[in-house]
Amino acid sequence: MNEMLSIIQDLRDKLEKEKQDRHDQLEKERQDCCKELDIEREACDKDVKLLSMQMDEERANRKEDMEALRRVSPHVRVRLLSS
């Protein structure tokens, strides 16, 4: 009887260890995914910042171009189409 109880306890311990190992593995994979997402998010943020700066520069250039056109040809009407 004690031998059977010992076998059952050993099986329970083994199953509990496998369960914990699986949990640890899944947690590690989750953390790795989070790190990858953070890296991708940082890259996207940098891209957005760069594109925003480029758009600001384009707006400034367009404004300068419009002002130059108005000075050179005051009789020509120039209208910007807003997008």
mmCIF file of the N, C-alpha and C atoms, coordinates in Angstrom:
data_MODEL
# 
_entry.id   MODEL 
# 
loop_
_atom_site.group_PDB 
_atom_site.id 
_atom_site.type_symbol 
_atom_site.label_atom_id 
_atom_site.label_alt_id 
_atom_site.label_comp_id 
_atom_site.label_asym_id 
_atom_site.label_entity_id 
_atom_site.label_seq_id 
_atom_site.pdbx_PDB_ins_code 
_atom_site.Cartn_x 
_atom_site.Cartn_y 
_atom_site.Cartn_z 
_atom_site.occupancy 
_atom_site.B_iso_or_equiv 
_atom_site.pdbx_formal_charge 
_atom_site.auth_seq_id 
_atom_site.auth_comp_id 
_atom_site.auth_asym_id 
_atom_site.auth_atom_id 
_atom_site.pdbx_PDB_model_num 
ATOM 1   N N  . MET A 1 1  ? 0.816  -1.189 0.000   1.00 0.00 ? 1  MET A N  1 
ATOM 2   C CA . MET A 1 1  ? 0.000  0.000  0.000   1.00 0.00 ? 1  MET A CA 1 
ATOM 3   C C  . MET A 1 1  ? 0.874  1.274  0.000   1.00 0.00 ? 1  MET A C  1 
ATOM 4   N N  . ASN A 1 2  ? 1.873  1.292  0.855   1.00 0.00 ? 2  ASN A N  1 
ATOM 5   C CA . ASN A 1 2  ? 2.779  2.437  0.905   1.00 0.00 ? 2  ASN A CA 1 
ATOM 6   C C  . ASN A 1 2  ? 3.523  2.618  -0.406  1.00 0.00 ? 2  ASN A C  1 
ATOM 7   N N  . GLU A 1 3  ? 3.839  1.511  -1.028  1.00 0.00 ? 3  GLU A N  1 
ATOM 8   C CA . GLU A 1 3  ? 4.533  1.578  -2.322  1.00 0.00 ? 3  GLU A CA 1 
ATOM 9   C C  . GLU A 1 3  ? 3.653  2.239  -3.376  1.00 0.00 ? 3  GLU A C  1 
ATOM 10  N N  . MET A 1 4  ? 2.381  1.904  -3.391  1.00 0.00 ? 4  MET A N  1 
ATOM 11  C CA . MET A 1 4  ? 1.449  2.509  -4.356  1.00 0.00 ? 4  MET A CA 1 
ATOM 12  C C  . MET A 1 4  ? 1.274  4.001  -4.075  1.00 0.00 ? 4  MET A C  1 
ATOM 13  N N  . LEU A 1 5  ? 1.176  4.352  -2.815  1.00 0.00 ? 5  LEU A N  1 
ATOM 14  C CA . LEU A 1 5  ? 1.059  5.766  -2.457  1.00 0.00 ? 5  LEU A CA 1 
ATOM 15  C C  . LEU A 1 5  ? 2.315  6.530  -2.875  1.00 0.00 ? 5  LEU A C  1 
ATOM 16  N N  . SER A 1 6  ? 3.437  5.900  -2.720  1.00 0.00 ? 6  SER A N  1 
ATOM 17  C CA . SER A 1 6  ? 4.694  6.518  -3.121  1.00 0.00 ? 6  SER A CA 1 
ATOM 18  C C  . SER A 1 6  ? 4.738  6.717  -4.638  1.00 0.00 ? 6  SER A C  1 
ATOM 19  N N  . ILE A 1 7  ? 4.291  5.725  -5.385  1.00 0.00 ? 7  ILE A N  1 
ATOM 20  C CA . ILE A 1 7  ? 4.251  5.827  -6.851  1.00 0.00 ? 7  ILE A CA 1 
ATOM 21  C C  . ILE A 1 7  ? 3.302  6.939  -7.273  1.00 0.00 ? 7  ILE A C  1 
ATOM 22  N N  . ILE A 1 8  ? 2.134  6.990  -6.648  1.00 0.00 ? 8  ILE A N  1 
ATOM 23  C CA . ILE A 1 8  ? 1.152  8.036  -6.971  1.00 0.00 ? 8  ILE A CA 1 
ATOM 24  C C  . ILE A 1 8  ? 1.737  9.414  -6.652  1.00 0.00 ? 8  ILE A C  1 
ATOM 25  N N  . GLN A 1 9  ? 2.376  9.550  -5.520  1.00 0.00 ? 9  GLN A N  1 
ATOM 26  C CA . GLN A 1 9  ? 2.974  10.837 -5.148  1.00 0.00 ? 9  GLN A CA 1 
ATOM 27  C C  . GLN A 1 9  ? 4.078  11.225 -6.128  1.00 0.00 ? 9  GLN A C  1 
ATOM 28  N N  . ASP A 1 10 ? 4.885  10.263 -6.533  1.00 0.00 ? 10 ASP A N  1 
ATOM 29  C CA . ASP A 1 10 ? 5.933  10.532 -7.525  1.00 0.00 ? 10 ASP A CA 1 
ATOM 30  C C  . ASP A 1 10 ? 5.334  11.009 -8.838  1.00 0.00 ? 10 ASP A C  1 
ATOM 31  N N  . LEU A 1 11 ? 4.237  10.366 -9.270  1.00 0.00 ? 11 LEU A N  1 
ATOM 32  C CA . LEU A 1 11 ? 3.562  10.792 -10.511 1.00 0.00 ? 11 LEU A CA 1 
ATOM 33  C C  . LEU A 1 11 ? 2.985  12.195 -10.366 1.00 0.00 ? 11 LEU A C  1 
ATOM 34  N N  . ARG A 1 12 ? 2.402  12.488 -9.226  1.00 0.00 ? 12 ARG A N  1 
ATOM 35  C CA . ARG A 1 12 ? 1.866  13.841 -8.985  1.00 0.00 ? 12 ARG A CA 1 
ATOM 36  C C  . ARG A 1 12 ? 2.991  14.877 -9.040  1.00 0.00 ? 12 ARG A C  1 
ATOM 37  N N  . ASP A 1 13 ? 4.089  14.543 -8.382  1.00 0.00 ? 13 ASP A N  1 
ATOM 38  C CA . ASP A 1 13 ? 5.227  15.472 -8.374  1.00 0.00 ? 13 ASP A CA 1 
ATOM 39  C C  . ASP A 1 13 ? 5.758  15.701 -9.793  1.00 0.00 ? 13 ASP A C  1 
ATOM 40  N N  . LYS A 1 14 ? 5.838  14.588 -10.545 1.00 0.00 ? 14 LYS A N  1 
ATOM 41  C CA . LYS A 1 14 ? 6.325  14.695 -11.922 1.00 0.00 ? 14 LYS A CA 1 
ATOM 42  C C  . LYS A 1 14 ? 5.379  15.551 -12.769 1.00 0.00 ? 14 LYS A C  1 
ATOM 43  N N  . LEU A 1 15 ? 4.082  15.336 -12.636 1.00 0.00 ? 15 LEU A N  1 
ATOM 44  C CA . LEU A 1 15 ? 3.107  16.140 -13.386 1.00 0.00 ? 15 LEU A CA 1 
ATOM 45  C C  . LEU A 1 15 ? 3.160  17.608 -12.974 1.00 0.00 ? 15 LEU A C  1 
ATOM 46  N N  . GLU A 1 16 ? 3.299  17.845 -11.689 1.00 0.00 ? 16 GLU A N  1 
ATOM 47  C CA . GLU A 1 16 ? 3.383  19.228 -11.209 1.00 0.00 ? 16 GLU A CA 1 
ATOM 48  C C  . GLU A 1 16 ? 4.638  19.914 -11.756 1.00 0.00 ? 16 GLU A C  1 
ATOM 49  N N  . LYS A 1 17 ? 5.759  19.187 -11.797 1.00 0.00 ? 17 LYS A N  1 
ATOM 50  C CA . LYS A 1 17 ? 6.991  19.745 -12.351 1.00 0.00 ? 17 LYS A CA 1 
ATOM 51  C C  . LYS A 1 17 ? 6.828  20.040 -13.835 1.00 0.00 ? 17 LYS A C  1 
ATOM 52  N N  . GLU A 1 18 ? 6.219  19.131 -14.582 1.00 0.00 ? 18 GLU A N  1 
ATOM 53  C CA . GLU A 1 18 ? 5.982  19.356 -16.016 1.00 0.00 ? 18 GLU A CA 1 
ATOM 54  C C  . GLU A 1 18 ? 5.074  20.562 -16.217 1.00 0.00 ? 18 GLU A C  1 
ATOM 55  N N  . LYS A 1 19 ? 4.063  20.667 -15.385 1.00 0.00 ? 19 LYS A N  1 
ATOM 56  C CA . LYS A 1 19 ? 3.140  21.805 -15.470 1.00 0.00 ? 19 LYS A CA 1 
ATOM 57  C C  . LYS A 1 19 ? 3.886  23.119 -15.211 1.00 0.00 ? 19 LYS A C  1 
ATOM 58  N N  . GLN A 1 20 ? 4.728  23.129 -14.190 1.00 0.00 ? 20 GLN A N  1 
ATOM 59  C CA . GLN A 1 20 ? 5.494  24.338 -13.870 1.00 0.00 ? 20 GLN A CA 1 
ATOM 60  C C  . GLN A 1 20 ? 6.496  24.661 -14.979 1.00 0.00 ? 20 GLN A C  1 
ATOM 61  N N  . ASP A 1 21 ? 7.147  23.629 -15.509 1.00 0.00 ? 21 ASP A N  1 
ATOM 62  C CA . ASP A 1 21 ? 8.093  23.839 -16.610 1.00 0.00 ? 21 ASP A CA 1 
ATOM 63  C C  . ASP A 1 21 ? 7.392  24.447 -17.822 1.00 0.00 ? 21 ASP A C  1 
ATOM 64  N N  . ARG A 1 22 ? 6.228  23.930 -18.141 1.00 0.00 ? 22 ARG A N  1 
ATOM 65  C CA . ARG A 1 22 ? 5.451  24.457 -19.278 1.00 0.00 ? 22 ARG A CA 1 
ATOM 66  C C  . ARG A 1 22 ? 5.040  25.901 -19.025 1.00 0.00 ? 22 ARG A C  1 
ATOM 67  N N  . HIS A 1 23 ? 4.613  26.165 -17.808 1.00 0.00 ? 23 HIS A N  1 
ATOM 68  C CA . HIS A 1 23 ? 4.236  27.535 -17.442 1.00 0.00 ? 23 HIS A CA 1 
ATOM 69  C C  . HIS A 1 23 ? 5.437  28.473 -17.597 1.00 0.00 ? 23 HIS A C  1 
ATOM 70  N N  . ASP A 1 24 ? 6.593  28.036 -17.104 1.00 0.00 ? 24 ASP A N  1 
ATOM 71  C CA . ASP A 1 24 ? 7.809  28.852 -17.216 1.00 0.00 ? 24 ASP A CA 1 
ATOM 72  C C  . ASP A 1 24 ? 8.183  29.096 -18.681 1.00 0.00 ? 24 ASP A C  1 
ATOM 73  N N  . GLN A 1 25 ? 8.045  28.059 -19.491 1.00 0.00 ? 25 GLN A N  1 
ATOM 74  C CA . GLN A 1 25 ? 8.358  28.185 -20.912 1.00 0.00 ? 25 GLN A CA 1 
ATOM 75  C C  . GLN A 1 25 ? 7.410  29.180 -21.589 1.00 0.00 ? 25 GLN A C  1 
ATOM 76  N N  . LEU A 1 26 ? 6.128  29.078 -21.298 1.00 0.00 ? 26 LEU A N  1 
ATOM 77  C CA . LEU A 1 26 ? 5.155  30.004 -21.892 1.00 0.00 ? 26 LEU A CA 1 
ATOM 78  C C  . LEU A 1 26 ? 5.403  31.439 -21.430 1.00 0.00 ? 26 LEU A C  1 
ATOM 79  N N  . GLU A 1 27 ? 5.765  31.593 -20.168 1.00 0.00 ? 27 GLU A N  1 
ATOM 80  C CA . GLU A 1 27 ? 6.055  32.933 -19.656 1.00 0.00 ? 27 GLU A CA 1 
ATOM 81  C C  . GLU A 1 27 ? 7.283  33.522 -20.348 1.00 0.00 ? 27 GLU A C  1 
ATOM 82  N N  . LYS A 1 28 ? 8.305  32.712 -20.560 1.00 0.00 ? 28 LYS A N  1 
ATOM 83  C CA . LYS A 1 28 ? 9.504  33.176 -21.264 1.00 0.00 ? 28 LYS A CA 1 
ATOM 84  C C  . LYS A 1 28 ? 9.159  33.579 -22.697 1.00 0.00 ? 28 LYS A C  1 
ATOM 85  N N  . GLU A 1 29 ? 8.343  32.774 -23.381 1.00 0.00 ? 29 GLU A N  1 
ATOM 86  C CA . GLU A 1 29 ? 7.935  33.107 -24.751 1.00 0.00 ? 29 GLU A CA 1 
ATOM 87  C C  . GLU A 1 29 ? 7.125  34.398 -24.772 1.00 0.00 ? 29 GLU A C  1 
ATOM 88  N N  . ARG A 1 30 ? 6.266  34.596 -23.771 1.00 0.00 ? 30 ARG A N  1 
ATOM 89  C CA . ARG A 1 30 ? 5.470  35.821 -23.700 1.00 0.00 ? 30 ARG A CA 1 
ATOM 90  C C  . ARG A 1 30 ? 6.376  37.027 -23.523 1.00 0.00 ? 30 ARG A C  1 
ATOM 91  N N  . GLN A 1 31 ? 7.368  36.900 -22.635 1.00 0.00 ? 31 GLN A N  1 
ATOM 92  C CA . GLN A 1 31 ? 8.297  38.008 -22.407 1.00 0.00 ? 31 GLN A CA 1 
ATOM 93  C C  . GLN A 1 31 ? 9.113  38.314 -23.664 1.00 0.00 ? 31 GLN A C  1 
ATOM 94  N N  . ASP A 1 32 ? 9.524  37.268 -24.379 1.00 0.00 ? 32 ASP A N  1 
ATOM 95  C CA . ASP A 1 32 ? 10.275 37.466 -25.623 1.00 0.00 ? 32 ASP A CA 1 
ATOM 96  C C  . ASP A 1 32 ? 9.420  38.204 -26.653 1.00 0.00 ? 32 ASP A C  1 
ATOM 97  N N  . CYS A 1 33 ? 8.151  37.811 -26.739 1.00 0.00 ? 33 CYS A N  1 
ATOM 98  C CA . CYS A 1 33 ? 7.240  38.489 -27.674 1.00 0.00 ? 33 CYS A CA 1 
ATOM 99  C C  . CYS A 1 33 ? 7.068  39.954 -27.295 1.00 0.00 ? 33 CYS A C  1 
ATOM 100 N N  . CYS A 1 34 ? 6.951  40.215 -25.996 1.00 0.00 ? 34 CYS A N  1 
ATOM 101 C CA . CYS A 1 34 ? 6.808  41.601 -25.539 1.00 0.00 ? 34 CYS A CA 1 
ATOM 102 C C  . CYS A 1 34 ? 8.040  42.426 -25.903 1.00 0.00 ? 34 CYS A C  1 
ATOM 103 N N  . LYS A 1 35 ? 9.216  41.823 -25.754 1.00 0.00 ? 35 LYS A N  1 
ATOM 104 C CA . LYS A 1 35 ? 10.447 42.536 -26.115 1.00 0.00 ? 35 LYS A CA 1 
ATOM 105 C C  . LYS A 1 35 ? 10.462 42.847 -27.606 1.00 0.00 ? 35 LYS A C  1 
ATOM 106 N N  . GLU A 1 36 ? 10.073 41.867 -28.426 1.00 0.00 ? 36 GLU A N  1 
ATOM 107 C CA . GLU A 1 36 ? 10.040 42.083 -29.874 1.00 0.00 ? 36 GLU A CA 1 
ATOM 108 C C  . GLU A 1 36 ? 9.053  43.186 -30.233 1.00 0.00 ? 36 GLU A C  1 
ATOM 109 N N  . LEU A 1 37 ? 7.888  43.175 -29.587 1.00 0.00 ? 37 LEU A N  1 
ATOM 110 C CA . LEU A 1 37 ? 6.889  44.213 -29.852 1.00 0.00 ? 37 LEU A CA 1 
ATOM 111 C C  . LEU A 1 37 ? 7.408  45.588 -29.449 1.00 0.00 ? 37 LEU A C  1 
ATOM 112 N N  . ASP A 1 38 ? 8.113  45.658 -28.322 1.00 0.00 ? 38 ASP A N  1 
ATOM 113 C CA . ASP A 1 38 ? 8.684  46.935 -27.892 1.00 0.00 ? 38 ASP A CA 1 
ATOM 114 C C  . ASP A 1 38 ? 9.702  47.452 -28.916 1.00 0.00 ? 38 ASP A C  1 
ATOM 115 N N  . ILE A 1 39 ? 10.520 46.543 -29.436 1.00 0.00 ? 39 ILE A N  1 
ATOM 116 C CA . ILE A 1 39 ? 11.511 46.939 -30.443 1.00 0.00 ? 39 ILE A CA 1 
ATOM 117 C C  . ILE A 1 39 ? 10.803 47.444 -31.703 1.00 0.00 ? 39 ILE A C  1 
ATOM 118 N N  . GLU A 1 40 ? 9.763  46.726 -32.139 1.00 0.00 ? 40 GLU A N  1 
ATOM 119 C CA . GLU A 1 40 ? 9.017  47.158 -33.324 1.00 0.00 ? 40 GLU A CA 1 
ATOM 120 C C  . GLU A 1 40 ? 8.317  48.482 -33.075 1.00 0.00 ? 40 GLU A C  1 
ATOM 121 N N  . ARG A 1 41 ? 7.773  48.666 -31.874 1.00 0.00 ? 41 ARG A N  1 
ATOM 122 C CA . ARG A 1 41 ? 7.082  49.912 -31.541 1.00 0.00 ? 41 ARG A CA 1 
ATOM 123 C C  . ARG A 1 41 ? 8.060  51.077 -31.575 1.00 0.00 ? 41 ARG A C  1 
ATOM 124 N N  . GLU A 1 42 ? 9.262  50.878 -31.037 1.00 0.00 ? 42 GLU A N  1 
ATOM 125 C CA . GLU A 1 42 ? 10.276 51.938 -31.060 1.00 0.00 ? 42 GLU A CA 1 
ATOM 126 C C  . GLU A 1 42 ? 10.661 52.289 -32.488 1.00 0.00 ? 42 GLU A C  1 
ATOM 127 N N  . ALA A 1 43 ? 10.796 51.275 -33.339 1.00 0.00 ? 43 ALA A N  1 
ATOM 128 C CA . ALA A 1 43 ? 11.134 51.519 -34.747 1.00 0.00 ? 43 ALA A CA 1 
ATOM 129 C C  . ALA A 1 43 ? 10.013 52.307 -35.423 1.00 0.00 ? 43 ALA A C  1 
ATOM 130 N N  . CYS A 1 44 ? 8.779  51.935 -35.148 1.00 0.00 ? 44 CYS A N  1 
ATOM 131 C CA . CYS A 1 44 ? 7.633  52.653 -35.734 1.00 0.00 ? 44 CYS A CA 1 
ATOM 132 C C  . CYS A 1 44 ? 7.588  54.095 -35.237 1.00 0.00 ? 44 CYS A C  1 
ATOM 133 N N  . ASP A 1 45 ? 7.847  54.283 -33.946 1.00 0.00 ? 45 ASP A N  1 
ATOM 134 C CA . ASP A 1 45 ? 7.858  55.646 -33.400 1.00 0.00 ? 45 ASP A CA 1 
ATOM 135 C C  . ASP A 1 45 ? 8.924  56.502 -34.074 1.00 0.00 ? 45 ASP A C  1 
ATOM 136 N N  . LYS A 1 46 ? 10.088 55.915 -34.311 1.00 0.00 ? 46 LYS A N  1 
ATOM 137 C CA . LYS A 1 46 ? 11.152 56.645 -35.002 1.00 0.00 ? 46 LYS A CA 1 
ATOM 138 C C  . LYS A 1 46 ? 10.724 56.992 -36.425 1.00 0.00 ? 46 LYS A C  1 
ATOM 139 N N  . ASP A 1 47 ? 10.075 56.030 -37.111 1.00 0.00 ? 47 ASP A N  1 
ATOM 140 C CA . ASP A 1 47 ? 9.602  56.282 -38.471 1.00 0.00 ? 47 ASP A CA 1 
ATOM 141 C C  . ASP A 1 47 ? 8.574  57.408 -38.491 1.00 0.00 ? 47 ASP A C  1 
ATOM 142 N N  . VAL A 1 48 ? 7.657  57.375 -37.530 1.00 0.00 ? 48 VAL A N  1 
ATOM 143 C CA . VAL A 1 48 ? 6.624  58.416 -37.465 1.00 0.00 ? 48 VAL A CA 1 
ATOM 144 C C  . VAL A 1 48 ? 7.264  59.777 -37.215 1.00 0.00 ? 48 VAL A C  1 
ATOM 145 N N  . LYS A 1 49 ? 8.225  59.815 -36.317 1.00 0.00 ? 49 LYS A N  1 
ATOM 146 C CA . LYS A 1 49 ? 8.897  61.082 -36.020 1.00 0.00 ? 49 LYS A CA 1 
ATOM 147 C C  . LYS A 1 49 ? 9.628  61.610 -37.250 1.00 0.00 ? 49 LYS A C  1 
ATOM 148 N N  . LEU A 1 50 ? 10.322 60.713 -37.953 1.00 0.00 ? 50 LEU A N  1 
ATOM 149 C CA . LEU A 1 50 ? 11.040 61.110 -39.159 1.00 0.00 ? 50 LEU A CA 1 
ATOM 150 C C  . LEU A 1 50 ? 10.071 61.631 -40.229 1.00 0.00 ? 50 LEU A C  1 
ATOM 151 N N  . LEU A 1 51 ? 8.975  60.900 -40.438 1.00 0.00 ? 51 LEU A N  1 
ATOM 152 C CA . LEU A 1 51 ? 7.998  61.335 -41.437 1.00 0.00 ? 51 LEU A CA 1 
ATOM 153 C C  . LEU A 1 51 ? 7.352  62.655 -41.044 1.00 0.00 ? 51 LEU A C  1 
ATOM 154 N N  . SER A 1 52 ? 7.101  62.839 -39.780 1.00 0.00 ? 52 SER A N  1 
ATOM 155 C CA . SER A 1 52 ? 6.527  64.099 -39.310 1.00 0.00 ? 52 SER A CA 1 
ATOM 156 C C  . SER A 1 52 ? 7.485  65.261 -39.574 1.00 0.00 ? 52 SER A C  1 
ATOM 157 N N  . MET A 1 53 ? 8.764  65.031 -39.310 1.00 0.00 ? 53 MET A N  1 
ATOM 158 C CA . MET A 1 53 ? 9.754  66.077 -39.579 1.00 0.00 ? 53 MET A CA 1 
ATOM 159 C C  . MET A 1 53 ? 9.828  66.382 -41.077 1.00 0.00 ? 53 MET A C  1 
ATOM 160 N N  . GLN A 1 54 ? 9.758  65.345 -41.903 1.00 0.00 ? 54 GLN A N  1 
ATOM 161 C CA . GLN A 1 54 ? 9.791  65.556 -43.351 1.00 0.00 ? 54 GLN A CA 1 
ATOM 162 C C  . GLN A 1 54 ? 8.560  66.335 -43.818 1.00 0.00 ? 54 GLN A C  1 
ATOM 163 N N  . MET A 1 55 ? 7.407  66.004 -43.249 1.00 0.00 ? 55 MET A N  1 
ATOM 164 C CA . MET A 1 55 ? 6.189  66.732 -43.620 1.00 0.00 ? 55 MET A CA 1 
ATOM 165 C C  . MET A 1 55 ? 6.285  68.194 -43.200 1.00 0.00 ? 55 MET A C  1 
ATOM 166 N N  . ASP A 1 56 ? 6.810  68.441 -42.003 1.00 0.00 ? 56 ASP A N  1 
ATOM 167 C CA . ASP A 1 56 ? 6.986  69.823 -41.541 1.00 0.00 ? 56 ASP A CA 1 
ATOM 168 C C  . ASP A 1 56 ? 7.911  70.584 -42.479 1.00 0.00 ? 56 ASP A C  1 
ATOM 169 N N  . GLU A 1 57 ? 8.977  69.923 -42.903 1.00 0.00 ? 57 GLU A N  1 
ATOM 170 C CA . GLU A 1 57 ? 9.916  70.553 -43.817 1.00 0.00 ? 57 GLU A CA 1 
ATOM 171 C C  . GLU A 1 57 ? 9.243  70.848 -45.163 1.00 0.00 ? 57 GLU A C  1 
ATOM 172 N N  . GLU A 1 58 ? 8.457  69.896 -45.671 1.00 0.00 ? 58 GLU A N  1 
ATOM 173 C CA . GLU A 1 58 ? 7.742  70.101 -46.927 1.00 0.00 ? 58 GLU A CA 1 
ATOM 174 C C  . GLU A 1 58 ? 6.747  71.255 -46.815 1.00 0.00 ? 58 GLU A C  1 
ATOM 175 N N  . ARG A 1 59 ? 6.052  71.336 -45.687 1.00 0.00 ? 59 ARG A N  1 
ATOM 176 C CA . ARG A 1 59 ? 5.099  72.446 -45.486 1.00 0.00 ? 59 ARG A CA 1 
ATOM 177 C C  . ARG A 1 59 ? 5.835  73.779 -45.483 1.00 0.00 ? 59 ARG A C  1 
ATOM 178 N N  . ALA A 1 60 ? 6.972  73.816 -44.805 1.00 0.00 ? 60 ALA A N  1 
ATOM 179 C CA . ALA A 1 60 ? 7.754  75.057 -44.747 1.00 0.00 ? 60 ALA A CA 1 
ATOM 180 C C  . ALA A 1 60 ? 8.237  75.436 -46.144 1.00 0.00 ? 60 ALA A C  1 
ATOM 181 N N  . ASN A 1 61 ? 8.720  74.441 -46.892 1.00 0.00 ? 61 ASN A N  1 
ATOM 182 C CA . ASN A 1 61 ? 9.176  74.720 -48.259 1.00 0.00 ? 61 ASN A CA 1 
ATOM 183 C C  . ASN A 1 61 ? 8.029  75.206 -49.134 1.00 0.00 ? 61 ASN A C  1 
ATOM 184 N N  . ARG A 1 62 ? 6.871  74.583 -48.989 1.00 0.00 ? 62 ARG A N  1 
ATOM 185 C CA . ARG A 1 62 ? 5.703  74.983 -49.793 1.00 0.00 ? 62 ARG A CA 1 
ATOM 186 C C  . ARG A 1 62 ? 5.291  76.410 -49.438 1.00 0.00 ? 62 ARG A C  1 
ATOM 187 N N  . LYS A 1 63 ? 5.335  76.718 -48.142 1.00 0.00 ? 63 LYS A N  1 
ATOM 188 C CA . LYS A 1 63 ? 4.978  78.072 -47.713 1.00 0.00 ? 63 LYS A CA 1 
ATOM 189 C C  . LYS A 1 63 ? 5.966  79.090 -48.291 1.00 0.00 ? 63 LYS A C  1 
ATOM 190 N N  . GLU A 1 64 ? 7.251  78.757 -48.236 1.00 0.00 ? 64 GLU A N  1 
ATOM 191 C CA . GLU A 1 64 ? 8.264  79.658 -48.803 1.00 0.00 ? 64 GLU A CA 1 
ATOM 192 C C  . GLU A 1 64 ? 8.055  79.821 -50.305 1.00 0.00 ? 64 GLU A C  1 
ATOM 193 N N  . ASP A 1 65 ? 7.753  78.725 -50.998 1.00 0.00 ? 65 ASP A N  1 
ATOM 194 C CA . ASP A 1 65 ? 7.510  78.791 -52.436 1.00 0.00 ? 65 ASP A CA 1 
ATOM 195 C C  . ASP A 1 65 ? 6.316  79.679 -52.744 1.00 0.00 ? 65 ASP A C  1 
ATOM 196 N N  . MET A 1 66 ? 5.265  79.545 -51.975 1.00 0.00 ? 66 MET A N  1 
ATOM 197 C CA . MET A 1 66 ? 4.057  80.355 -52.206 1.00 0.00 ? 66 MET A CA 1 
ATOM 198 C C  . MET A 1 66 ? 4.354  81.839 -51.978 1.00 0.00 ? 66 MET A C  1 
ATOM 199 N N  . GLU A 1 67 ? 5.092  82.119 -50.913 1.00 0.00 ? 67 GLU A N  1 
ATOM 200 C CA . GLU A 1 67 ? 5.438  83.520 -50.636 1.00 0.00 ? 67 GLU A CA 1 
ATOM 201 C C  . GLU A 1 67 ? 6.316  84.083 -51.753 1.00 0.00 ? 67 GLU A C  1 
ATOM 202 N N  . ALA A 1 68 ? 7.227  83.281 -52.269 1.00 0.00 ? 68 ALA A N  1 
ATOM 203 C CA . ALA A 1 68 ? 8.090  83.734 -53.364 1.00 0.00 ? 68 ALA A CA 1 
ATOM 204 C C  . ALA A 1 68 ? 7.260  83.982 -54.620 1.00 0.00 ? 68 ALA A C  1 
ATOM 205 N N  . LEU A 1 69 ? 6.318  83.108 -54.916 1.00 0.00 ? 69 LEU A N  1 
ATOM 206 C CA . LEU A 1 69 ? 5.456  83.303 -56.078 1.00 0.00 ? 69 LEU A CA 1 
ATOM 207 C C  . LEU A 1 69 ? 4.628  84.572 -55.946 1.00 0.00 ? 69 LEU A C  1 
ATOM 208 N N  . ARG A 1 70 ? 4.134  84.829 -54.761 1.00 0.00 ? 70 ARG A N  1 
ATOM 209 C CA . ARG A 1 70 ? 3.317  86.031 -54.550 1.00 0.00 ? 70 ARG A CA 1 
ATOM 210 C C  . ARG A 1 70 ? 4.154  87.311 -54.731 1.00 0.00 ? 70 ARG A C  1 
ATOM 211 N N  . ARG A 1 71 ? 5.407  87.253 -54.301 1.00 0.00 ? 71 ARG A N  1 
ATOM 212 C CA . ARG A 1 71 ? 6.272  88.425 -54.449 1.00 0.00 ? 71 ARG A CA 1 
ATOM 213 C C  . ARG A 1 71 ? 6.634  88.650 -55.912 1.00 0.00 ? 71 ARG A C  1 
ATOM 214 N N  . VAL A 1 72 ? 6.916  87.568 -56.634 1.00 0.00 ? 72 VAL A N  1 
ATOM 215 C CA . VAL A 1 72 ? 7.349  87.682 -58.021 1.00 0.00 ? 72 VAL A CA 1 
ATOM 216 C C  . VAL A 1 72 ? 6.182  88.046 -58.924 1.00 0.00 ? 72 VAL A C  1 
ATOM 217 N N  . SER A 1 73 ? 5.069  87.422 -58.704 1.00 0.00 ? 73 SER A N  1 
ATOM 218 C CA . SER A 1 73 ? 3.908  87.659 -59.571 1.00 0.00 ? 73 SER A CA 1 
ATOM 219 C C  . SER A 1 73 ? 2.687  87.993 -58.726 1.00 0.00 ? 73 SER A C  1 
ATOM 220 N N  . PRO A 1 74 ? 2.577  89.232 -58.269 1.00 0.00 ? 74 PRO A N  1 
ATOM 221 C CA . PRO A 1 74 ? 1.444  89.586 -57.417 1.00 0.00 ? 74 PRO A CA 1 
ATOM 222 C C  . PRO A 1 74 ? 0.114  89.518 -58.162 1.00 0.00 ? 74 PRO A C  1 
ATOM 223 N N  . HIS A 1 75 ? 0.152  89.624 -59.485 1.00 0.00 ? 75 HIS A N  1 
ATOM 224 C CA . HIS A 1 75 ? -1.105 89.578 -60.233 1.00 0.00 ? 75 HIS A CA 1 
ATOM 225 C C  . HIS A 1 75 ? -1.591 88.142 -60.461 1.00 0.00 ? 75 HIS A C  1 
ATOM 226 N N  . VAL A 1 76 ? -0.744 87.148 -60.213 1.00 0.00 ? 76 VAL A N  1 
ATOM 227 C CA . VAL A 1 76 ? -1.131 85.747 -60.373 1.00 0.00 ? 76 VAL A CA 1 
ATOM 228 C C  . VAL A 1 76 ? -1.652 85.235 -59.040 1.00 0.00 ? 76 VAL A C  1 
ATOM 229 N N  . ARG A 1 77 ? -2.848 84.667 -59.087 1.00 0.00 ? 77 ARG A N  1 
ATOM 230 C CA . ARG A 1 77 ? -3.406 84.110 -57.849 1.00 0.00 ? 77 ARG A CA 1 
ATOM 231 C C  . ARG A 1 77 ? -3.009 82.638 -57.734 1.00 0.00 ? 77 ARG A C  1 
ATOM 232 N N  . VAL A 1 78 ? -2.501 82.327 -56.581 1.00 0.00 ? 78 VAL A N  1 
ATOM 233 C CA . VAL A 1 78 ? -2.079 80.951 -56.319 1.00 0.00 ? 78 VAL A CA 1 
ATOM 234 C C  . VAL A 1 78 ? -2.899 80.435 -55.155 1.00 0.00 ? 78 VAL A C  1 
ATOM 235 N N  . ARG A 1 79 ? -3.476 79.279 -55.357 1.00 0.00 ? 79 ARG A N  1 
ATOM 236 C CA . ARG A 1 79 ? -4.283 78.695 -54.299 1.00 0.00 ? 79 ARG A CA 1 
ATOM 237 C C  . ARG A 1 79 ? -3.754 77.296 -53.976 1.00 0.00 ? 79 ARG A C  1 
ATOM 238 N N  . LEU A 1 80 ? -3.633 77.023 -52.695 1.00 0.00 ? 80 LEU A N  1 
ATOM 239 C CA . LEU A 1 80 ? -3.197 75.689 -52.282 1.00 0.00 ? 80 LEU A CA 1 
ATOM 240 C C  . LEU A 1 80 ? -4.419 74.809 -52.115 1.00 0.00 ? 80 LEU A C  1 
ATOM 241 N N  . LEU A 1 81 ? -4.301 73.611 -52.606 1.00 0.00 ? 81 LEU A N  1 
ATOM 242 C CA . LEU A 1 81 ? -5.358 72.647 -52.370 1.00 0.00 ? 81 LEU A CA 1 
ATOM 243 C C  . LEU A 1 81 ? -5.034 71.905 -51.096 1.00 0.00 ? 81 LEU A C  1 
ATOM 244 N N  . SER A 1 82 ? -5.930 71.984 -50.141 1.00 0.00 ? 82 SER A N  1 
ATOM 245 C CA . SER A 1 82 ? -5.666 71.269 -48.884 1.00 0.00 ? 82 SER A CA 1 
ATOM 246 C C  . SER A 1 82 ? -6.077 69.813 -49.054 1.00 0.00 ? 82 SER A C  1 
ATOM 247 N N  . SER A 1 83 ? -5.266 68.964 -48.475 1.00 0.00 ? 83 SER A N  1 
ATOM 248 C CA . SER A 1 83 ? -5.557 67.537 -48.620 1.00 0.00 ? 83 SER A CA 1 
ATOM 249 C C  . SER A 1 83 ? -6.127 66.971 -47.359 1.00 0.00 ? 83 SER A C  1 
# 
